[in-house]
Amino acid sequence: MAKQNLKGALVLVQSGGPSSVINASAQGLFDIALKHKSVITKVYGARFGILGFLKEDLVLINEEKREELDKLQYTPSSMIGSTRYKLKQPNEDITDYEKVIEICKKYDIRYFFYNGGNDSMDTANKLSQYLNDQGWEIRVMGIPKTVDNDLVLTDHTPGYGSASKYVASTLMELCLDTKAYNMDQVNIVEIMGRNAGWLTAASDLARRTGFGPDLIYLPEYPFDYNEFLSRVKDILQEKGSVLVTISEGLKTTDGKYLPEYFGASLYKDAFGHSQLGGAANSLANALKKDLKVKVRPIELNIMQRAAAHIASFTDIKEAYAVSEFAFKEALNGKTGYMAGFTRTCDNPYKIKYELFPLSRVANHEKMLPKEWILPNHNGMTDEFYNYVMPLIQGETKLKYKNGLPDFANLKLNIIKK
Amino acid sequence: MAKQNLKGALVLVQSGGPSSVINASAQGLFDIALKHKSVITKVYGARFGILGFLKEDLVLINEEKREELDKLQYTPSSMIGSTRYKLKQPNEDITDYEKVIEICKKYDIRYFFYNGGNDSMDTANKLSQYLNDQGWEIRVMGIPKTVDNDLVLTDHTPGYGSASKYVASTLMELCLDTKAYNMDQVNIVEIMGRNAGWLTAASDLARRTGFGPDLIYLPEYPFDYNEFLSRVKDILQEKGSVLVTISEGLKTTDGKYLPEYFGASLYKDAFGHSQLGGAANSLANALKKDLKVKVRPIELNIMQRAAAHIASFTDIKEAYAVSEFAFKEALNGKTGYMAGFTRTCDNPYKIKYELFPLSRVANHEKMLPKEWILPNHNGMTDEFYNYVMPLIQGETKLKYKNGLPDFANLKLNIIKK
């Protein structure tokens, strides 16, 4: 309580795939840090994530224009830049850690914010432990971010609500497009989600409006092509057109992703994860042969994480506020935590902000409760609906300039080393 | 002038691919027709286009709720339904024409509105000639619609402005996503457009904001893979990441569509047009082999014609108003025309509504002026910018309900025959 605030510089490092609101988290942090000039001597952003940090590629947020910073929360993707680089364990290779502490000392960095998903919380956790062990007084805090919604302990993650709003709205539009023709056709919409079907499940919100998918396939259950074919045939016969959503991470009973199952090979990223995408395409090709009707694969691709123009205002506000909260807690001396949400009520929706130890978040994955999934790929239960609805409420306050989104444009000059 | 208004029923038939504003044209027509009760005895919509009409699948718009009709202009796709059926020449097969006149007589249809693109204006023209030749007094009017913007005589077509706004906004978002990583990658975005690059060219609006494609490939010039590879390599070297937009209708110098060129076969629709899509995918596969970097194909797919949530308000207003205009002219005795726009000024943007003879519109295709295309796939000239900018101005007034678009929901009960 009476403890003197730790004085020094702050850095934000972003990691992993962008979302519509990761910049809102950045702005939330920058805004409050810039207001604490007596404690926070400088506010840095690492250009392109931890790899940029290791190269001392820092940008000084204090130099950015207020009017551009104010637009950040409505601007998609990571403006300061991100990376997918994974730190080794310190006992395997200490090089990166030594470099981190060297840079922290050089720039007097005392507040280290790591904004990302699962892998990022692992990195933040390792750094926090190492820096503490080395006696460099620093506050390391994780800020959650992922459209996949698969971080444990927190009720949900910033980015998920906006991606869900995009998915549900787009499925409504795609359904209306499908209904425009009285012809046999199958549209297969591929949605992000490697192991957990959180985002694909959001397509159920469209179904409940009357304009949505007929079938929803989630990675929580192994994919059986023959069962799928039979369901599609039934609906074709009944309705003439079929709209299906599938998760990119669907695996067959023998553990293969759909493109692999149908004969393609997958590229692996720096974390050893197979690069997904192409599930709808490979499934559509198989279906065309078996059905002789028009089959169209539709990948929501990176639009689902970048479509800030239809972001959820609730999500924007929370992404912003969770950073403010993390900052205040760091100022109070907390380190080694991820900030997040605990829900106290669905309706009216109420959350409180909380800290969760990084060590308990890192390398875990929050699965979609199987009991929220209706049988036979018919959608989701009311429990899921009550969970996700509050997260998509409200529309972005993004401004338009000459008919186009007026996104932030930061200078991002890398400081002299 | 003194001529008595022709009294009878009105029918709207929609045709071809939907757009974000084809329902706005429907509402424009329905609203004004419903106000003219002393002349327009009944207002019908043909369920699923001319094929539905031939089956007497008519819905009575008079029975729809006002509050749902009011949402039509903000609802994407064709709510009454569309088709791609093409009438034969009367001298080849008279069956359909005889059926049309039979139904017109049965329901006393005196106003026949055909809403569609090139092929639709051809169908409308044939019907107009045949019905007149047979002595059935009727007013046949075409209402333009196509995201492709390839109808001749009219300055532009409803649907193009909204699709352009979607394309440009989405490219800004995709560019921000691409810029989030400091890694070698190529994103190839495939945009609709068979023979004319109108819609792909709209991605140049994103480029001009600073967040847009590096290269724009239009079908106006034959596609040369080696030239493309060389350009991509240059930009990779210079910037590390490349964002390219390509038109789905790109053809190689030997006249092949990209998927065909790279070894796939294409499905043909009822008009004998090859079903496109897959150009980015096939190009990405080739590029991956030649470059050894991450290459992502992104199809804007049917989202680009269905994303009403980011429709242009100018487009919505014009789509609505052009139907009103067509109706008034029909009431004044005009028949055999398509309503459209003549631009009188770019800035401030001014248009006047005009009629163009269907016979002069049918089966022609308005090409993008080659002189509006910058050399070396670097984008578009100021002439193009001045042409397209007015068309994307203003945002839709679509309302949200529980966080999702509140689209129209018509009953569409097919009348007893």
Boltz contact constraints between the chains, C-beta under 6 A:
constraints:
  - contact:
      token1: [A, 18]
      token2: [B, 177]
      max_distance: 6.0
  - contact:
      token1: [A, 18]
      token2: [B, 180]
      max_distance: 6.0
  - contact:
      token1: [A, 48]
      token2: [B, 182]
      max_distance: 6.0
  - contact:
      token1: [A, 76]
      token2: [B, 173]
      max_distance: 6.0
  - contact:
      token1: [A, 76]
      token2: [B, 176]
      max_distance: 6.0
  - contact:
      token1: [A, 77]
      token2: [B, 176]
      max_distance: 6.0
  - contact:
      token1: [A, 77]
      token2: [B, 177]
      max_distance: 6.0
  - contact:
      token1: [A, 77]
      token2: [B, 180]
      max_distance: 6.0
  - contact:
      token1: [A, 78]
      token2: [B, 180]
      max_distance: 6.0
  - contact:
      token1: [A, 81]
      token2: [B, 180]
      max_distance: 6.0
  - contact:
      token1: [A, 82]
      token2: [B, 180]
      max_distance: 6.0
  - contact:
      token1: [A, 168]
      token2: [B, 404]
      max_distance: 6.0
  - contact:
      token1: [A, 169]
      token2: [B, 309]
      max_distance: 6.0
  - contact:
      token1: [A, 169]
      token2: [B, 404]
      max_distance: 6.0
  - contact:
      token1: [A, 169]
      token2: [B, 405]
      max_distance: 6.0
  - contact:
      token1: [A, 172]
      token2: [B, 405]
      max_distance: 6.0
  - contact:
      token1: [A, 173]
      token2: [B, 76]
      max_distance: 6.0
  - contact:
      token1: [A, 173]
      token2: [B, 306]
      max_distance: 6.0
  - contact:
      token1: [A, 176]
      token2: [B, 76]
      max_distance: 6.0
  - contact:
      token1: [A, 176]
      token2: [B, 77]
      max_distance: 6.0
  - contact:
      token1: [A, 177]
      token2: [B, 18]
      max_distance: 6.0
  - contact:
      token1: [A, 177]
      token2: [B, 77]
      max_distance: 6.0
  - contact:
      token1: [A, 177]
      token2: [B, 302]
      max_distance: 6.0
  - contact:
      token1: [A, 177]
      token2: [B, 306]
      max_distance: 6.0
  - contact:
      token1: [A, 180]
      token2: [B, 18]
      max_distance: 6.0
  - contact:
      token1: [A, 180]
      token2: [B, 77]
      max_distance: 6.0
  - contact:
      token1: [A, 180]
      token2: [B, 78]
      max_distance: 6.0
  - contact:
      token1: [A, 180]
      token2: [B, 81]
      max_distance: 6.0
  - contact:
      token1: [A, 180]
      token2: [B, 82]
      max_distance: 6.0
  - contact:
      token1: [A, 182]
      token2: [B, 48]
      max_distance: 6.0
  - contact:
      token1: [A, 298]
      token2: [B, 301]
      max_distance: 6.0
  - contact:
      token1: [A, 301]
      token2: [B, 298]
      max_distance: 6.0
  - contact:
      token1: [A, 302]
      token2: [B, 177]
      max_distance: 6.0
  - contact:
      token1: [A, 306]
      token2: [B, 173]
      max_distance: 6.0
  - contact:
      token1: [A, 306]
      token2: [B, 177]
      max_distance: 6.0
  - contact:
      token1: [A, 309]
      token2: [B, 169]
      max_distance: 6.0
  - contact:
      token1: [A, 309]
      token2: [B, 310]
      max_distance: 6.0
  - contact:
      token1: [A, 310]
      token2: [B, 309]
      max_distance: 6.0
  - contact:
      token1: [A, 392]
      token2: [B, 403]
      max_distance: 6.0
  - contact:
      token1: [A, 393]
      token2: [B, 403]
      max_distance: 6.0
  - contact:
      token1: [A, 395]
      token2: [B, 400]
      max_distance: 6.0
  - contact:
      token1: [A, 400]
      token2: [B, 395]
      max_distance: 6.0
  - contact:
      token1: [A, 403]
      token2: [B, 392]
      max_distance: 6.0
  - contact:
      token1: [A, 403]
      token2: [B, 393]
      max_distance: 6.0
  - contact:
      token1: [A, 404]
      token2: [B, 168]
      max_distance: 6.0
  - contact:
      token1: [A, 404]
      token2: [B, 169]
      max_distance: 6.0
  - contact:
      token1: [A, 405]
      token2: [B, 169]
      max_distance: 6.0
  - contact:
      token1: [A, 405]
      token2: [B, 172]
      max_distance: 6.0
